[in-house]
Amino acid sequence: METEHHTYADSQNLPAVLKVKELANFLRMPLGRTYDLIARGEIPCVRFGRSIRIPRKVVEDLLDVGTHMTIGDSNA
């Protein structure tokens, strides 16, 4: 079975919802760290049974330069 690997130039080209692995690749973060941030509620997600999806709007909000949002602050 061949694995899918998508490269997105910017958030405008993202699908409507992303898998956790796609988000980790897009943000260039380790997959485990991405799951940790989701589990802590720092990255909002939608769950369908055991499947986790992250809406494109969430990614856009995380990357919005007007938003001063810090995720994964170890001092929290």
C-alpha positions in Angstrom: 0.0 0.0 0.0 1.4 3.4 -1.0 1.2 6.2 1.5 -0.1 9.6 0.5 2.1 12.6 1.0 0.7 16.0 0.3 2.7 19.3 0.2 0.7 22.5 0.5 2.3 25.8 -0.3 -0.1 27.8 1.9 -3.2 27.4 3.9 -5.4 28.4 0.9 -4.5 25.1 -0.7 -5.4 22.9 2.3 -8.4 20.6 2.1 -11.5 21.5 4.1 -10.3 19.2 7.0 -6.9 17.7 7.7 -5.8 14.5 9.3 -3.4 14.9 12.2 -0.4 13.7 10.2 -1.2 16.3 7.5 -1.4 19.0 10.0 1.9 18.0 11.6 3.6 17.9 8.2 2.1 21.3 7.3 3.3 22.9 10.5 6.6 21.0 10.4 6.0 19.6 13.9 6.5 16.2 15.3 3.4 14.0 15.0 3.5 13.1 18.8 3.7 16.8 19.7 0.7 17.5 17.4 -1.3 14.8 19.1 -0.3 16.2 22.6 -1.5 19.7 21.6 -4.8 18.3 20.4 -5.3 16.3 23.6 -4.6 19.4 25.7 -7.2 21.3 23.6 -4.7 23.8 22.2 -5.5 22.7 18.7 -9.3 22.4 18.3 -10.4 19.4 16.4 -13.5 17.4 15.3 -13.8 13.7 16.3 -15.6 11.1 14.3 -15.4 8.0 16.4 -11.6 7.4 16.7 -10.8 9.7 13.7 -9.5 13.2 14.4 -9.9 15.9 11.8 -8.8 19.5 12.0 -10.8 22.1 10.0 -8.9 24.3 7.6 -10.3 27.4 9.5 -8.4 26.2 12.7 -5.2 26.1 10.8 -5.8 29.5 9.2 -6.5 30.9 12.7 -3.3 29.4 14.1 -1.3 31.0 11.3 -3.1 34.4 11.3 -0.5 37.0 11.8 -3.0 39.2 13.5 -3.5 36.5 16.2 -0.9 36.3 18.9 -1.6 32.8 19.9 1.0 30.6 21.5 0.5 26.9 21.5 2.5 24.4 23.5 3.8 26.8 26.1 5.7 24.6 28.6 5.2 27.2 31.3 1.4 26.7 31.3 
